[in-house]
Amino acid sequence: MRKRKSDQPAGTDLDWFVIPIQKIRQWALVVVLLAVAGGVGWFVLLRGRGSPQERARSEIAQADSLLARATRATGAARPGSNTAQAKDFLRDARESFAAARYEEAFRLAVESQSYSRRALGASGAGEQGDATFVFVEGDVSLQRAGRSTFEPARQRDALFDGDFVKAGKTGSAEIMFYDGTLYTIRPGSLFECRKPVSSESSGSQIKMVSGAVNVYTSSSNSTVSTDVATAAISRDSRVSVDVAPGEKTEVTSFRGRTTVSTAKESVTLEGRERVAAAAQTGTFTPKVALPDTPQPALPADNRIYDLKTGDQVELKWSKVPDATRYRLQISRSRLFVPDSTEVDLDDRVQTTARVKVSKEGSYFWRVAAIDAGGLTSDWSPIRRFKMMTEPVKTGTGDTTPPDLTVFPPQQMGNLFLVYGKTEPGAVVTVNAEPADVEADGSFKKTITIERDGASVLVVKSVDASGNETVRRVRVFVESM
């Protein structure tokens, strides 16, 4: 507004315009149309998001249903139990709702659901969780749905819809979902566990917030979403999803098929293809083809070396036609977390490397091919060798079979996690497939049973002298 001059009477500082009546009618029509459009938009927004009252009412109803299931599964709620806490949070949610504190009611209802899910998961009946930690290494933490703090993640912890998993710079974990899909969360990553939004949906689902995850699907599809794109991963596929928040989402298909979609377009990846979606535009870069994956040749897996007679280990792998160099990693960690990786070289021109290892223990190694354009292949299968000052004795003098203990397998649908312990230095197989054996003899193996009904898992341990011990474990797969 213009300032009034000091000698100008009050009330006379107005500018007058002559506006034809037709113009007024046109402007009035525009105002009415804008008002209608705004009302429609607000209505759509409310229908899409729901008012705080509606959202709170919906969460309270879901919390009530979950608590009823938990009560049936666990019986009477003991003071301090998960079921009792779920009941308390639900009561508080209802009180907040009655007092019109809808945001508070929403939060309390979600908290109640979290405790009901824990009660169900621990009861051995009903809901067992959407996923389970099968291996945790280093700094890995878990935030339950509805909670504001993270707690250390432990092997065999169950995961539910809305839970967050975070791996620090020195942490990594393997997470098995109910459908048999295995996720390996890499250091510096954060993702949310999600449940299919409808009964028609199938397969595991997660929301990647930052970092990277490797996905290995089995007999089901899987979906990984980010703020930029959604990757629909077909069964029997191996895929990597790498998220740089605010910049891009990169999806690499090493095996199988994956369809990546944004709000603007979609693209299908086959094996050894990569594409990136820009965060700002939602558009894709052109697909690129990756080099073949090298295969380890020497030494044989689980080879044992005697440090008393030498500290040199020769590694050898297959040649990749388009490779100009190779990247070699040697680590104390099977998941190759940074703090445990002792060798990481990307300038290997030959397909061999001789390394000096002076410390006792187990070492894991893998190699990837790099082409002239700097594109890197998938990592090779992981091989392991052991350095020992007192290797297991070999020869005909040792005729004692190795000790072998097999714990009850953990079942998720038609997938079984087999755990146990045997003699250090022994080789373990489950249904003729090699298991991961640690330096102390503890082992684990994931096995998929393709047929319904009763089956037998054959677990075999063979020591350095050829002595073997066999255990048979009966399992059952129920038709869905």
C-alpha positions as CSV (number, residue, x, y, z in Angstrom):
1,M,0.0,0.0,0.0
2,R,1.2,3.5,-0.8
3,K,2.2,5.8,2.1
4,R,-0.2,8.8,2.7
5,K,1.4,12.2,2.1
6,S,1.5,14.4,5.2
7,D,-0.7,17.1,3.7
8,Q,-3.3,14.7,2.3
9,P,-6.5,14.3,4.4
10,A,-7.2,10.8,5.8
11,G,-9.5,8.8,3.7
12,T,-8.4,10.4,0.4
13,D,-5.4,8.1,-0.2
14,L,-7.3,5.7,-2.4
15,D,-6.7,4.8,-6.1
16,W,-9.9,4.5,-8.1
17,F,-10.3,2.3,-11.1
18,V,-13.2,1.9,-13.5
19,I,-13.9,-1.8,-14.0
20,P,-16.6,-2.9,-16.5
21,I,-19.3,-5.1,-15.1
22,Q,-18.5,-7.9,-17.6
23,K,-14.9,-8.1,-16.1
24,I,-16.4,-8.4,-12.6
25,R,-18.5,-11.3,-13.7
26,Q,-15.6,-13.0,-15.3
27,W,-13.5,-12.6,-12.2
28,A,-16.3,-13.9,-10.1
29,L,-16.6,-17.0,-12.2
30,V,-12.8,-17.6,-11.9
31,V,-13.0,-17.2,-8.1
32,V,-15.9,-19.7,-7.9
33,L,-14.0,-22.2,-10.1
34,L,-10.9,-21.9,-8.0
35,A,-12.9,-22.4,-4.9
36,V,-14.6,-25.5,-6.3
37,A,-11.2,-26.9,-7.5
38,G,-9.7,-26.3,-4.1
39,G,-12.5,-28.0,-2.3
40,V,-12.3,-31.0,-4.6
41,G,-8.5,-31.2,-4.1
42,W,-8.9,-31.0,-0.3
43,F,-11.5,-33.7,-0.4
44,V,-9.3,-36.0,-2.5
45,L,-6.4,-35.3,-0.1
46,L,-8.5,-36.2,2.9
47,R,-9.7,-39.3,1.3
48,G,-6.2,-40.3,0.3
49,R,-4.5,-39.6,3.6
50,G,-7.5,-39.6,6.0
51,S,-8.1,-37.2,8.8
52,P,-6.2,-37.6,12.1
53,Q,-9.4,-38.9,13.6
54,E,-9.9,-41.5,10.9
55,R,-6.3,-42.6,11.0
56,A,-6.4,-43.0,14.8
57,R,-9.7,-44.9,14.6
58,S,-8.3,-47.3,12.0
59,E,-5.1,-48.0,14.0
60,I,-7.1,-48.6,17.2
61,A,-9.3,-51.1,15.4
62,Q,-6.2,-52.9,14.1
63,A,-4.6,-52.9,17.5
64,D,-7.8,-54.4,19.0
65,S,-7.7,-57.2,16.4
66,L,-4.0,-57.9,17.0
67,L,-4.5,-58.0,20.8
68,A,-7.4,-60.4,20.5
69,R,-5.1,-62.8,18.5
70,A,-2.2,-62.4,21.0
71,T,-4.5,-63.1,23.9
72,R,-5.8,-66.3,22.2
73,A,-2.3,-67.4,21.5
74,T,-0.7,-66.6,24.9
75,G,-3.6,-67.0,27.3
76,A,-4.0,-64.7,30.4
77,A,-1.7,-61.7,30.2
78,R,0.9,-61.8,32.9
79,P,2.0,-58.4,34.4
80,G,4.8,-56.9,32.4
81,S,4.3,-59.3,29.5
82,N,4.1,-58.2,25.9
83,T,0.3,-58.9,25.9
84,A,-0.2,-56.9,29.0
85,Q,1.7,-53.9,27.6
86,A,-0.2,-54.1,24.4
87,K,-3.4,-54.0,26.4
88,D,-2.2,-51.0,28.4
89,F,-1.2,-49.0,25.3
90,L,-4.6,-49.8,23.6
91,R,-6.4,-48.6,26.7
92,D,-4.4,-45.3,26.7
93,A,-5.1,-45.0,22.9
94,R,-8.8,-45.2,23.5
95,E,-8.7,-42.6,26.3
96,S,-6.7,-40.2,24.1
97,F,-9.2,-40.8,21.2
98,A,-12.1,-40.0,23.5
99,A,-10.3,-36.7,24.5
100,A,-9.9,-35.8,20.8
101,R,-6.1,-36.2,21.0
102,Y,-6.0,-38.1,17.8
103,E,-2.3,-37.9,17.0
104,E,-1.5,-39.2,20.4
105,A,-4.1,-41.9,20.0
106,F,-2.6,-42.9,16.7
107,R,0.9,-43.3,18.2
108,L,-0.3,-45.3,21.2
109,A,-2.3,-47.7,19.0
110,V,0.7,-48.3,16.8
111,E,2.7,-49.0,20.0
112,S,0.0,-51.5,21.1
113,Q,0.3,-53.3,17.8
114,S,4.0,-53.6,18.2
115,Y,3.7,-55.4,21.5
116,S,0.9,-57.7,20.2
117,R,3.2,-58.7,17.3
118,R,6.0,-59.5,19.8
119,A,3.6,-61.6,21.9
120,L,2.5,-63.5,18.8
121,G,6.1,-64.0,17.6
122,A,7.2,-65.4,21.0
123,S,4.2,-67.6,21.5
124,G,5.1,-70.2,18.9
125,A,1.5,-69.9,17.6
126,G,0.0,-67.5,15.0
127,E,2.2,-64.8,13.6
128,Q,5.9,-65.7,13.6
129,G,7.1,-62.5,12.0
130,D,7.5,-61.4,8.4
131,A,11.3,-62.0,8.5
132,T,14.1,-63.2,10.7
133,F,17.8,-62.3,11.3
134,V,19.8,-65.3,10.2
135,F,23.2,-63.7,10.6
136,V,24.3,-60.4,12.3
137,E,27.8,-59.0,12.2
138,G,29.1,-55.7,13.7
139,D,26.9,-52.6,14.3
140,V,23.3,-53.6,13.3
141,S,20.3,-52.2,15.1
142,L,16.5,-52.6,15.0
143,Q,13.7,-50.1,15.6
144,R,10.3,-51.6,16.3
145,A,7.3,-50.1,14.7
146,G,5.9,-47.3,16.8
147,R,9.0,-46.8,18.8
148,S,11.5,-44.0,18.6
149,T,14.8,-45.8,19.6
150,F,17.0,-48.4,18.1
151,E,18.1,-51.5,19.9
152,P,20.9,-54.0,19.0
153,A,19.8,-56.7,16.5
154,R,20.4,-60.3,17.4
155,Q,20.4,-63.5,15.4
156,R,16.9,-65.0,15.1
157,D,15.1,-61.8,16.1
158,A,11.8,-61.6,14.3
159,L,10.9,-58.6,12.1
160,F,7.4,-57.3,11.5
161,D,5.7,-54.7,9.3
162,G,6.9,-51.2,10.1
163,D,10.2,-52.3,11.8
164,F,13.4,-50.5,10.7
165,V,16.8,-52.2,10.3
166,K,20.0,-50.1,10.4
167,A,23.5,-51.2,9.6
168,G,26.4,-49.0,10.8
169,K,29.6,-48.4,8.9
170,T,31.0,-51.6,10.4
171,G,27.8,-53.7,10.3
172,S,26.0,-56.1,8.0
173,A,23.3,-58.7,8.3
174,E,21.4,-61.4,6.5
175,I,17.6,-61.4,6.8
176,M,15.4,-64.2,5.7
177,F,11.7,-63.3,4.8
178,Y,8.8,-65.7,5.2
179,D,8.8,-66.5,1.4
180,G,12.5,-67.6,1.4
181,T,13.9,-64.3,0.0
182,L,17.3,-63.5,1.5
183,Y,18.3,-59.9,2.0
184,T,21.9,-58.9,2.8
185,I,22.0,-55.4,4.2
186,R,25.3,-53.7,3.5
187,P,27.2,-51.3,5.8
188,G,25.7,-47.8,6.2
189,S,22.2,-48.8,5.2
190,L,18.6,-48.3,6.5
191,F,15.4,-50.0,5.4
192,E,11.9,-50.6,6.6
193,C,10.2,-54.0,6.6
194,R,6.8,-54.0,4.9
195,K,3.8,-56.3,4.6
196,P,1.9,-56.8,1.3
197,V,-0.8,-54.1,1.1
198,S,-3.5,-56.6,0.0
199,S,-4.2,-60.3,0.1
200,E,-3.6,-60.5,-3.6
201,S,0.0,-59.3,-3.2
202,S,2.7,-61.9,-2.7
203,G,6.3,-62.0,-1.8
204,S,8.5,-59.9,0.6
205,Q,8.6,-56.1,0.5
206,I,10.9,-53.5,2.0
207,K,11.4,-49.8,1.7
208,M,15.0,-48.7,1.2
209,V,15.8,-45.4,2.8
210,S,19.6,-45.3,2.2
211,G,22.5,-47.5,1.5
212,A,22.4,-50.8,-0.4
213,V,20.9,-54.3,-0.1
214,N,21.4,-57.5,-2.1
215,V,18.3,-59.5,-2.8
216,Y,18.2,-63.2,-3.5
217,T,14.7,-64.4,-4.4
218,S,13.7,-68.1,-4.3
219,S,10.3,-69.3,-5.2
220,S,8.5,-65.9,-4.8
221,N,8.7,-62.4,-6.2
222,S,10.0,-59.5,-4.1
223,T,9.5,-55.7,-4.1
224,V,12.1,-53.1,-3.1
225,S,10.8,-49.5,-3.1
226,T,12.6,-46.2,-2.6
227,D,11.6,-42.6,-2.7
228,V,12.5,-42.6,-6.4
229,A,11.7,-46.0,-7.9
230,T,10.2,-49.5,-7.3
231,A,12.0,-52.7,-8.2
232,A,9.7,-55.7,-8.8
233,I,12.1,-58.7,-8.6
234,S,11.1,-62.0,-10.2
235,R,11.6,-65.4,-8.5
236,D,15.0,-67.0,-8.8
237,S,16.8,-63.7,-9.2
238,R,19.8,-61.9,-7.6
239,V,19.6,-58.1,-7.5
240,S,21.3,-55.2,-5.9
241,V,19.6,-51.9,-5.0
242,D,21.7,-48.9,-4.0
243,V,20.1,-45.7,-2.8
244,A,21.8,-42.3,-2.6
245,P,19.1,-40.1,-0.9
246,G,18.2,-37.1,-3.0
247,E,20.4,-38.2,-5.9
248,K,19.5,-41.6,-7.4
249,T,18.4,-45.2,-7.1
250,E,20.7,-47.7,-8.8
251,V,19.4,-51.2,-9.6
252,T,21.6,-54.0,-10.8
253,S,20.2,-57.4,-12.0
254,F,22.9,-60.1,-11.8
255,R,20.5,-63.0,-12.5
256,G,16.8,-63.3,-13.4
257,R,14.5,-60.4,-14.3
258,T,13.6,-57.2,-12.6
259,T,11.2,-54.4,-13.6
260,V,12.1,-51.0,-12.3
261,S,9.5,-48.2,-12.3
262,T,9.2,-44.6,-11.5
263,A,6.3,-42.2,-11.7
264,K,7.3,-41.5,-15.3
265,E,8.6,-44.7,-16.9
266,S,9.7,-48.3,-16.4
267,V,12.4,-50.5,-17.7
268,T,13.0,-54.3,-17.5
269,L,16.5,-55.7,-16.6
270,E,17.7,-59.1,-17.4
271,G,20.9,-60.7,-16.1
272,R,24.1,-58.6,-15.8
273,E,22.2,-55.3,-16.5
274,R,22.2,-52.0,-14.5
275,V,20.1,-48.8,-14.6
276,A,19.9,-45.7,-12.4
277,A,16.8,-43.5,-11.8
278,A,17.5,-39.8,-11.0
279,A,15.8,-38.5,-7.9
280,Q,15.0,-35.1,-9.3
281,T,13.5,-36.2,-12.7
282,G,12.4,-39.8,-12.2
283,T,14.0,-40.7,-15.5
284,F,16.4,-43.6,-16.2
285,T,19.9,-43.7,-17.5
286,P,20.5,-46.0,-20.4
287,K,20.9,-49.7,-19.5
288,V,24.5,-50.9,-19.3
289,A,25.8,-54.5,-19.6
290,L,28.2,-55.8,-16.9
291,P,31.1,-58.1,-17.4
292,D,30.9,-61.8,-16.7
293,T,31.7,-63.0,-13.2
294,P,35.0,-64.7,-12.5
295,Q,35.0,-68.1,-10.8
296,P,37.5,-69.1,-8.1
297,A,39.8,-71.9,-9.1
298,L,42.5,-72.3,-6.3
299,P,42.7,-73.1,-3.5
300,A,40.0,-75.6,-2.9
301,D,37.3,-74.4,-0.5
302,N,38.2,-74.8,3.2
303,R,41.8,-75.6,2.3
304,I,43.9,-75.7,5.5
305,Y,47.5,-74.3,5.6
306,D,50.1,-74.9,8.2
307,L,51.8,-71.7,9.3
308,K,54.8,-73.7,10.6
309,T,55.7,-74.7,7.0
310,G,54.8,-71.5,5.1
311,D,52.7,-68.4,5.1
312,Q,52.1,-68.0,1.3
313,V,48.7,-68.6,-0.3
314,E,48.2,-68.6,-4.0
315,L,44.8,-67.5,-5.2
316,K,43.6,-68.2,-8.8
317,W,40.4,-67.5,-10.7
318,S,39.0,-67.8,-14.2
319,K,39.7,-65.2,-16.9
320,V,36.9,-62.9,-18.0
321,P,37.2,-61.9,-21.8
322,D,36.2,-58.2,-21.4
323,A,38.0,-57.6,-18.1
324,T,41.0,-55.3,-18.1
325,R,41.6,-55.8,-14.3
326,Y,40.2,-57.5,-11.3
327,R,39.2,-56.5,-7.8
328,L,40.3,-58.9,-5.0
329,Q,39.1,-58.9,-1.4
330,I,40.3,-61.0,1.5
331,S,38.4,-60.7,4.8
332,R,38.0,-62.2,8.2
333,S,34.3,-61.6,7.7
334,R,32.0,-63.7,5.5
335,L,30.0,-60.5,4.8
336,F,33.2,-58.5,4.1
337,V,32.5,-55.7,6.6
338,P,35.1,-53.0,6.3
339,D,36.8,-53.4,9.6
340,S,37.5,-57.1,8.9
341,T,38.6,-56.7,5.3
342,E,42.4,-57.0,5.2
343,V,43.0,-56.9,1.4
344,D,41.0,-54.8,-1.1
345,L,42.8,-54.2,-4.4
346,D,41.3,-53.3,-7.7
347,D,44.4,-53.3,-9.8
348,R,45.0,-57.0,-10.4
349,V,45.8,-57.5,-14.1
350,Q,46.6,-61.2,-13.9
351,T,44.2,-64.0,-12.7
352,T,46.4,-65.0,-9.9
353,A,47.6,-63.4,-6.7
354,R,50.1,-64.6,-4.0
355,V,49.4,-63.3,-0.5
356,K,51.3,-63.6,2.7
357,V,49.2,-64.5,5.7
358,S,50.9,-64.6,9.1
359,K,48.0,-64.9,11.5
360,E,46.0,-68.0,12.4
361,G,42.3,-68.2,11.6
362,S,39.7,-68.4,8.8
363,Y,39.9,-66.0,5.7
364,F,37.3,-65.4,3.1
365,W,38.1,-64.2,-0.4
366,R,36.2,-63.2,-3.6
367,V,37.0,-61.4,-6.9
368,A,35.2,-59.3,-9.4
369,A,36.0,-58.3,-13.0
370,I,36.3,-54.7,-14.2
371,D,36.0,-53.8,-17.9
372,A,37.6,-50.9,-19.8
373,G,34.7,-48.6,-19.0
374,G,35.0,-49.2,-15.3
375,L,31.9,-51.4,-14.9
376,T,32.3,-54.1,-12.3
377,S,30.8,-57.6,-12.4
378,D,29.1,-59.4,-9.7
379,W,31.3,-60.8,-7.0
380,S,32.5,-64.4,-7.4
381,P,31.3,-67.1,-5.1
382,I,33.0,-66.8,-1.7
383,R,35.8,-69.2,-1.0
384,R,37.5,-69.8,2.4
385,F,40.9,-71.0,3.5
386,K,42.3,-71.5,7.0
387,M,45.7,-70.8,8.5
388,M,46.6,-73.0,11.5
389,T,49.7,-73.5,13.6
390,E,48.5,-77.1,14.5
391,P,46.5,-78.4,11.5
392,V,44.2,-81.3,11.9
393,K,46.2,-84.6,11.6
394,T,45.7,-86.5,8.4
395,G,46.4,-90.1,7.4
396,T,45.2,-93.6,8.3
397,G,46.1,-93.2,12.0
398,D,42.9,-91.1,12.8
399,T,39.8,-93.3,12.6
400,T,37.6,-91.4,15.0
401,P,34.5,-89.9,13.4
402,P,34.0,-86.2,14.1
403,D,31.5,-84.9,16.6
404,L,28.4,-83.5,15.0
405,T,25.5,-81.8,16.8
406,V,22.5,-80.5,14.8
407,F,20.1,-78.1,16.4
408,P,16.4,-78.1,15.5
409,P,16.1,-76.4,12.2
410,Q,14.3,-73.0,12.0
411,Q,11.5,-73.2,9.5
412,M,10.0,-70.4,7.3
413,G,7.6,-71.9,4.9
414,N,9.5,-74.4,2.7
415,L,12.9,-72.9,3.8
416,F,14.9,-74.3,6.7
417,L,17.9,-72.8,8.5
418,V,20.1,-75.6,9.7
419,Y,22.5,-74.9,12.6
420,G,25.0,-77.0,14.4
421,K,28.6,-77.7,15.5
422,T,31.2,-80.2,14.5
423,E,35.0,-80.7,14.8
424,P,37.1,-77.7,13.7
425,G,38.5,-78.2,10.2
426,A,35.7,-80.6,9.2
427,V,33.6,-80.1,6.0
428,V,29.9,-80.1,6.5
429,T,27.2,-80.7,3.9
430,V,23.4,-80.6,4.1
431,N,21.7,-82.7,1.4
432,A,25.1,-82.7,-0.4
433,E,25.3,-78.9,-0.4
434,P,28.3,-77.3,1.4
435,A,27.5,-75.4,4.6
436,D,29.4,-72.4,6.1
437,V,31.7,-73.7,8.8
438,E,33.4,-71.4,11.2
439,A,36.9,-71.9,12.8
440,D,35.4,-73.3,16.0
441,G,33.3,-75.9,14.0
442,S,29.9,-74.1,14.2
443,F,28.0,-74.2,10.9
444,K,24.8,-73.1,9.3
445,K,23.1,-73.8,6.0
446,T,19.9,-72.6,4.3
447,I,18.0,-75.4,2.5
448,T,14.8,-75.1,0.4
449,I,12.5,-78.2,0.3
450,E,10.5,-78.1,-3.0
451,R,7.9,-80.7,-2.2
452,D,5.1,-80.8,0.4
453,G,4.9,-83.3,3.2
454,A,7.7,-85.0,5.2
455,S,11.3,-84.8,4.1
456,V,14.7,-85.8,5.6
457,L,17.7,-83.4,5.8
458,V,21.0,-85.4,5.7
459,V,23.7,-83.5,7.5
460,K,27.2,-84.9,7.0
461,S,30.6,-83.9,8.6
462,V,33.8,-85.2,7.1
463,D,37.2,-84.6,8.9
464,A,40.6,-84.3,7.3
465,S,41.2,-88.0,7.5
466,G,38.0,-88.9,5.7
467,N,36.1,-90.0,8.7
468,E,32.5,-89.0,8.6
469,T,29.5,-88.6,10.9
470,V,25.9,-88.4,9.5
471,R,22.8,-87.0,11.2
472,R,19.3,-87.2,9.7
473,V,16.7,-84.6,10.6
474,R,13.0,-85.0,9.7
475,V,11.2,-81.9,8.6
476,F,7.7,-81.2,7.3
477,V,6.4,-78.8,4.7
478,E,2.7,-78.0,4.9
479,S,0.7,-77.1,1.8
480,M,-0.5,-73.5,1.8
